[in-house]
Amino acid sequence: MTVRKKQTQVRLEPEILAAGKDAAAARGLDFNRYVERLIIEDTTGARAAGMDAAQRLIDQHGAFLDDLEQQFDASYARPQPGAAA
């Protein structure tokens, strides 16, 4: 069974369109598929579920992640051997 898609027009500011195309390309999607996916995620609750899961991760492990980030940043703050002072 072939699903027939409907065509629509959307007017966007040039910088928003460019950002959307860049985001689509970064995900390996064409712009139409990217917009379609955003709508599906938003209307099915998938986006909210993902955001809830991310918030739970931060709530449960935020201190560990902060400490890890500080350690990572500190490694770049120290002069590296052979680096110009």
N, C-alpha and C positions, 0 to 999 in steps of 0.2 A: 504494500500500500504506500503510495507516494503522498507525502504531506506537502500541500501547496502553501507556500509562505506568502504573506501579504507584504506589500511594500509601503513604507511610510517616509516622511521627511521630518527631519529634526533640524532646527536652527540653533547653532552653537556659536559662541564667541570663538574667534580664530585660535586663541591660546588654549581654550578648553578642548577644542577639537584636536589640536596638536598633542596635548597631554593625553587625551584618550587614545590617539593613534600610537603614541609612544608606549603607553601602558599595555595596549593590545600586543604590540610587537614584542615587548619584553616577556609576555606570556606565550608567545608563539601563536597568537590568534589574529585573524583578520578583524578589522574594526567592527563589522556587523556581528560576528560571533561574540566578540567581547561585550558589546552592548546587550546582546541577547542573554548572555550569561549573567551579567549584572542584574538584569530584570528578573530572571529566574531565581537567582540567589536571594534577591530582595523580597520577592512575592511568595516564596516557599518557606521562608524562615531559615534557610541555610546560612545566610549571612549573619543573622542574629545568633544562631547556634555557634557559629565559629567565633564570633566576638565574645560570647559567654565563656566558651572554652579558653580563649586567650586570657580573659580576665581571671578565671579560676587559676590558671597557670601562674599569673603574676601574683595573685593573692597568696597562693601556697608557696611559691618559690621566689618571690620578688627579692628577698634579702640575699639569697644565694646568687641570683642573677646580677644584682647590684655589685656584690663583692667580686664576682667573676669579671664584670666590666671594669671595675677599678683595677684589678690585677692586670688585665689586658692593657688598659691605658697606661699603667705604671711601667710596663715593659717598654713602651715607646718613649716614655719620658726620660729614661736613663740613657746616657750616651752609650752608643754601641761601639765595640772595639773597632778601631780603624776609622771611625767617623770623624769628620772635621769638627773641631770645637767651635 
